[in-house]
Amino acid sequence: MKILIAKTAGFCMGVRRAVEMSLDASNNTHEPICSFGPLIHNPQVLKLLEEKGLHVIDRIPESGSGTILIRAHGVPPQTKVQLTQAGFTVIDATCPRVIRVQTIIRKHSAKGYSVIIIGDRDHPEVVGLLGYAGEKGYVVQDLPSLNALPAFEQAIIVAQTTQNIRFFEAVKKWAADKHPHYKIFNTICDSTDKRQTEVEQLSQVVDAMIVVGGYDSGNTQRLAEVARQAGKPAFHIETEADIDPQALAGVRSVGITAGASTPNWIINRVFRRMEALPFEKNGQRLRLLYSLQRMLLFTNLYIALGAGCLTFVAVQLQNMGEYFPPLMIACLYILSMHTFNHLTGRQSDRYNDPDRAGFYEDHHKALALMATVAGAAVLIIGYTMMGFLPFCILLAMSVLGGLYNVKIRPGRSSNIAFRSIKDIPGSKTVLIVLAWSVVTALLPTLFAGGRIGLSTVFAFIWSAGLVFIRTAFFDILDMQGDRIVGRETIPLFLGEVRTQKLLKRTALAMTVISLITALVGNIPFLAAILGIVPALMYGIIQAHERRLLLTGTRLTFLVESVFVLAGLVAVGWSLI
């Protein structure tokens, strides 16, 4: 089955801003925190925020305390005043696009203009807009209601930011024909415009559309409406549990879009469920292949194989002979490290990779035993076969990994910004890169008793660069989940776009350095051939940016396979 995802599916700017403001508020205060009305129209996000301590109130109490957030839809101006007078610290999370409409209405109603609002009368955004229009505000939902309005001497027409574009075009035509002196402001959010246009275009090239979002979300309902108007079956679902495989029987291609309040982790779950459907229907061999692929990824056996491959690359770059002990060290250490990371990071995996989180929940005892045995084997092999210095390095890295989540006691000072290593922005990526580089490039040199020369430095930098690209790329995919649990990754620190640029530049630099080093340095020409590996990573990032590769099992397996490819290249070189 061919699956296409709309580029603008998921959080719009206003919703993302409101959710991030609520998460920041809940992470940075110990005072009570709530929102006045549901922050956004998505039950899964609201449940998450409730777990983070953010509750919803629908009425203004006589007295209150703590922080209260104004929902993304906005509220009437008098509501803000009443909340402040009640004793709350008010944080206004109103979408900037909605604030623009409020400003237009306030300005013109003060001049005596009547205000015609095209929208749903009971929608919270419209309720808030009416508060700025006062007695001069009128809400219409269809053309008959529009025709029933009296003729105004002066009036403006605005739209709910998530209104149907086609209907608003009909309203503009009505005004041009009957009341050309009315001022019309196209206040439909550009995100809404893009989403609806994308759905129309996507519907032309797929057999069916899946629209993901809350059942009470107006903009999500309109996306489903637009898809049906395009003549294609449209299924409005909230989560992957609502997918009906029977209804999609015979569908060869499907498009997925999502409302403005739908988080990425819900979209990813839907995509992964759709990705698995063909394997469930098309025979035992494909099911076994898909199950094997997932098992290799979930147990970290595949990434451990990748670590062994990078170690073999480093051995070949340094013209070493024996490689088995350092190769085993690398495989077992990475297996242990990544398994423990996922065991302690199940909270973020709930959002980033719910299938993996479920796997770890079901098998956490066996996985913990496997990681412990692998970690112990690393220290034993390091001490008995590699010498005292490698053993000390491995022991130090193991202790550092164990302290990653431990809180630092501030003592008398309570103004410490970082209470644990994990609170330092980018620390996760830096430590993973350092650990990989040491076990794959440095330990083989120490095992061979050789000096650290140019080839060792190149192998260390090459391994570090490749692991950095891989780790930071996965951090980009996991941004929303990491922000929820308060994990400070590089993409959250730099931003998604800047991080993508950094990764592509790193990949290009590695490709160029591989070629130059092989030509001018005392390093095997294998280095030049290995330039295809970071070039491939560049292509994967570029393809993902263009939505040619979508987040899912196949993308994860492809990225991890880059390390295996590097190992195969080195094996081919050694045989030749």
N, C-alpha and C positions, 0 to 999 in steps of 0.2 A: 504494500500500500504506500502510495506517495503522500507525504504529509508536508503541507506548507503552513508556515506561521506568519501572520501579518506582522509587519515591522513595528507597528505602534501598539501591539497588543500589550496589555498590562498597565501598570500605574502611569497616570499622566503626571505632569509636573506638579499640579496642585495637590493631588492625593499623596504623591511621594513626599512632598514638603510637609504635609500635615502629619503623616505617619512618622517621618523622621523627627519632627518637632516633639511628638508625643513620646517617642522612644528616648530621645535625648532628655526630656523632662523626667521620665520615669527612672532613667539611669543616674541622673544628677541630683535628685532630691529624695529625702526621706519623709517629706511631708505628704499628706493625702493629695492625690491627683485624680482628676476626673475630666470628662468632657460634657459639654452641654448638648445633649442629644448624641446619637451615634456619630462618631468622627467621620466615617465614610459608610457607603452602602455595601459592605462585604462582611458576612457573618464570621468567616474564618479569621479575618484580620481583627475583628472586634473581640473574638474569643482570645486571640493571642494577646491583645492589649489588656484584656481583663486579667490574664495570667501574669502580665507584667505589673499589675496593680492599678491600671487605669480603668475606672468605673464610669458608668454613664448615668447622668441625672437628667430628668425631663422637666423638672420644675425648679424654680429659683427659691431656695429656702430663705427664711427671714435672716438667718446668720449662717455663715460658712467660714471655712478656713482651708488653707492649702492652695493648690494650683488648679485652675480650671481652663480647659482649652475650648476655644470656639471652633466648631466643626468646619470642615473644608467648604461646606455649602454656604457658610455665613449665617448671621442672625440679624434681626432688626436692630437699629442703633440703640433703642431704649433698653434692649436686653443686656448689652454690654455694660451700660450704666448701672442697671439693677444688680448685675453680678458683682461689680466692683463695690457697690454700696453694701452688699451682703457680707463683704469681707474677704472675697477671693482675690488671689493674684491671677489676673487674666492674661492668657497667652492666645493671641489671635492667629489661628491657623487657617483663616479664610483663604481660599485660592485667590491668587492675584488676578486671575481672569474674572472672578466673581466681583472682586473689589472694583475692577474697572466698570462693570455694569452698575454697581452701587453708586459710584461717583457720577456717572452719566445721569442716573435717575435723580440723585440729590441736587445736582446742578440745575437741571431743567425743571424739576418740580418747584424749586425755589423761585423760578421765573414765571410760574403759573402754568406750565405745560401739563397737560394730561399725559399719563404714562400707560401705554398699552404693552403688557408683558406677554409674550408668546411662550407658553409653558404649561406645566401641570400645576393646577391650583394648590394641591396638597404637598407638592415637593418642597422640602426645607429651603432650597435655594430661592424658590419663588416667594415663599413666606417671608424670607429675609428681605428680598427686593421690595415687596409691598410695604415693608416697614419704612423704607426710604421714600416711597411714593406718597405715603399717607392717604388722604381721602381722594387723591387724584389718580390712584392706581387701579387698573383693570387687567384681569387675567383672562386670556382666551386660549382655548385648546384646539379649536377647529374653525373652519371658515364660516359656518352658520353663526357661531358665537361672535365672530368678528363683524358679520353683517348686522347683528343685533345691537351693536354699540351705537350710541348717538354720534352725530357728526360734531367734532370738536373744533373750536376756533384755532387752537394750536395743540399739537400732540407729538409725542415721540413714540417710536416703536422699537422695543428691544426684545431680545430672545433669551430664554434660559440657556445657559452656556452649553448644555448637552442636547439642545433641540434638534429635531430632524431637519436636515439641510433642505430637502425637497419641499417640506411644508413651509419653511421660512421663505423660500423662493416664491411660493404661491402667495404668501402674505405680501411680499414686496410688489408683486404684480397687482394684487388687489389694491394696495395703497396707491400705486401709480395710476390706476384706472379711476379710482373713486375719490381719493384724497391726496392729490399730488403735493399738497403743502405740508403733509406730515413729514417729520424728520425720521429717517430710518437708520438705526445703528445695528450693523451686523455683529452681534456680540456672541455668536456661537464660537466656542473655543476652537482654535486652529487644530488642537488635538482631536476634537470631535469630528471636525471636517475631514482630517486625514484618515481617521478610523473608518468613517462611513464610506469614503472614496475607495480606500483599500479593500473593504468588504465587497463593494461593487465589482472591483477589478478581479479580486480573488475568486469571486463566485463564477466568473466567466471561464476559469481554467480548472475547476474542481467539480467533483460529483456531488459533494455535500459540504455544509459548513457547520462547525462546532463553535458556539459562542459561549465563552466561559465568564461567569460573573454571578453576583448575587441576584436572586430572583426579584428583589425589590429595587434593583439598580435601574434607574431610568435609561441611562446611556447604554447599558448592556441590552435592555429590551429593544432599544432602537436599532442596535447592530443586528439583532436577529430579524427585526422587521425589514431592514435594508436587504439582508440576504434573501429573505423570502420574496421581496419585491423583484429581486434579480432572477427569480424563477428556480432557485435551488432549495432543497430540503435544508432546514436550519434547526439545529438542536441546541437549545439553551440549557446549559448545565452549570451547577455550582462547583462540583468537584469531579474527580475521575470516577468516583463511585456511581455517578449518575449516567455514565456512558452505557448505552444499550447495544451490545455487539450484534444482536439480531437486526436492529434497525439499520446498522451499517453493513449488513451482509450484501455483497456484490459491489460495494463502493471501492473503486480503484484509487481514487484520489480524494483527499479531504483537506479542507482549509480550517485553520484554527485562528480565531481572534478572541479578544478578551476585553471586558469593560475597563474603564479608567480606574476602578477601585479593586481590580484583580491583581494579587501579588504574583511575582514570578514563580514562587514555589508551587502555586496551584497550577499555573500554566505548564510548568515542567512535569508535574504529576500527570496531567492530562496527556501531554506528549508521550511520556514514557508508557502510559497505558495503551495509547494508540500504536506506539512502536511495537509493543508486545503482541497485539492482536493477530497479525499475520502468522506469527510463530505458534500461536495457540490453535490456529485453524489448519495450518498447512503441513501436517504430518509430524511423525515422531522425530525424524532426523533433525528437522529445523528446530523443534522444541529443545532437543538435547543440545544442539549447537548453541542456542541462545542461553540455555541454563548454564552451560559450561563457561561461556563468556562472562556472565554475571558472577558466577562463583569465583572465577579467577580474579575479577576486579574486587569483589566484596571481601575476599579473604586476604587481599594484598599479595597473593602469590605471583600475580603478573607483574606488579611493580617491583617485587623482589627479584624476579627474573631480569627486569630492566636494569636494576642495580648491578647484577652480575655482569650484564652486557657492557655497561659503562666501565666496570673494572677491567674487563678484558680489553676494551679499547685503550685504557690507560696503560696496561701492560704492553700492548703492541706499540704504542707511541713511544715508550721508553726502552724498547728492545730488550725486554726482560724474558727470562726463561720460564721458571716455575710460576704458576699463577693460581693454583687451586686453593690454597689456604686464604689468601686475600679475597678471592672470588666468593668463597663460602662465607667469610666474615661480612662482606657487603650484602649478600642476599639475606642472611639471617638478621643482621642489624636493621636493615630497612624494613624487613618483614615485621620485626618486633616494634620498631618505632612507629610505623604507620598504623599498626593494629592498635597499639596503646592510644595513639592520637584519636582514632575513631571511637574507641571505647570511652574516652573521656570527652569526646566532642559530639556525643549523640544528640545533644540538645540542638546544635546547629544543623546536624544532619536531618532532623525532623523536617526542616524547611528546604535545605539544599538537596538532599538525596533521601527521600523518605523510604525508598526500597532498602537502601543500605542501613538506615536507622532501624528498620524492622528486622533485618537480618541480624544486626548486632544485638537487638533486644532479645531475639529468640535464641541466639547462640553465644551470649556474652561469656558464659563460663568456659566453654570450649575455646573461644577466641582468646580469652585472658590467659588460659593455660598455654596455648600455642605461643603467644607473645612472650610469656615468662620463660618458657623452655628455650625459645629462640634467643632471647636476651642472655640467658645463662650460658648457652652454647657459645655465643659470641665471646664472652669473657674467658671461658675455658679454652677455646681455640686460640684466642689472642695470647693468653698466658703461656700455654704449652707449646705453641707452634710458631709464634711471631715475636716473642721476646718481651722484655719488661716495658720498654717505651711504648710500643703499640698497645699493650695491655693498659697502661696508665691513661693513654689517650681515650681508649674505648670506655674505660671506667669513668673518666671525667665527663665524657659526652652523655653517658647513661645517667649520671647524677644530675647533670644540667637539664636533661630531658625530664627527669622526675621532679625537678624544682620548677618547671615551667608554669604550673598552675598554682603553686604554693604562694599564699599571700605573705608579703614582707611586713613584719611588725614595725610600725613607724616609731614606736617609743614615745618620746615627748612630743615629737613633731607630728602634727596631723595634716600638714599641708603638702604631703608627698603626692605628686601627680600620678605616679605609677606604683601600685601596691603589689604588683607581681610582674614577672617577666612578660606574661601574655598581654599586659596592659600597654606595653610599649608598641607604638605603631610599627607594623611591619616585622615585628620580632619573630612571628611564626615563619614567615618566608625566609628571613635571614638565617635562622637556626637550622631550618631544613636544608637550605643550600649549603651551609657550612658542614653539616653532618654528612651529606651526600659526597661532597668534594673530598672530605678527609678520608672516608672509607673507600671511595672508588679510585682516588688518584694518589693520595699521600701514603696511605698504609702499604700499598704494594711496593713503593720505593723503600720504605723502612724495612719491610720484610726481606727485600733483596739485599739490604745492607748497602745500598748505593747512596750517592750524594744527591742532594736536591739540585738539579740543573735546569736548563732551559726546557727540556722535554717534560720534566715534572711540573714546572710552572705552567706550561701550555696545557698539559692534561688537567691540572687543577682548575685553571680558568675555563677551559672548554666544558668540563663537567659542571662547574658552578653556573655558567651561562645557560646551559641547556636545562638544568634543574630549576633555575630561576624563572625561565620562560614558562616551563610547565606548571610550576607552583602558582605563580602570579596569574596565569591564564585561568586556572581553576578557581582562584580567588575572585576573579572577575565574574565568573558564573555563579559564585556563591555570595555575592555582595549583600543581597537582602537578608539572607539567613544569618550571615556574620554580624550584620548591624543589629539584628534583633537580639542576639546573645551578647552583644557588646565586644565582639572580637575586632581589634584594630588592625585590619589587613592593609596592604599597600594600596589596592584600588579604593578603599574607603578613605585613605589618607590623601591620595593624589587625585582621585576621580577616575571613572571608567575610561574616558577618552584619552586622558594623559597616560594612563597605565598601558593602554593598547599601543599607543605610539611608542612608549618606552620599550615594550616587548618586541615590537617589529624592528626598531632600531638596534636592539640588542642582537636579534637574529641576523640582521644584515651585517652588523659588525663582526659577529662570529664567523660568518661565511667568508668575509674578506680576510680576516685574520688567519683563518685556516689556510687559505691560498697563499698568503704572503709568507707565513711561517714555514710552510713546506718548501717554498722556493728559496728563501734566504737563510733559514735556520738549519741547524744540524738535527733535523727531525725527519722521520720517514715521510715519504710522499703520501702515506695514508692520511695525513692531516688534511691535504688538499681534497682527497676523495670524501672525507667526512664533512666537508663544507656543505654537502647536499642535505645533511640532517637539520641544521638550523634553518636552511632555506625552506625545507619542508614545513618546519614549525611556523615560519613566516606565512607560508601559503595557507596553513590551517587557520591561523588567526585572521587572515584576510578573508578567507571563505566564511568564517563565522560572522565577521562584521557584516558581510553582504547577505547573510541569512542562507547561504548555500549549505552550511553545516549547522545543524540544530542541536541544542543541548540534549543529551541523552546517552544511553549506553554506548551507542556506536561512536559518538564523538569522544567519549572518555577512553574507549578502547583504542581508538585511532591515535590519540595523543600519547597514551602509554606505549603504544607500539613503536613510536619514534625511537625510544631507547633500545628496543629490541632490534630495530633496523640498524642502528649504530653498531650493535654487537655483531650482526650478520655481516656487515661491511668489513669489520675487523677480522672475522673468521675467514672471510674470502681472501683478504689480504695475506693472512698468515699461511693459507694453503698455497697461494700463488708464489 
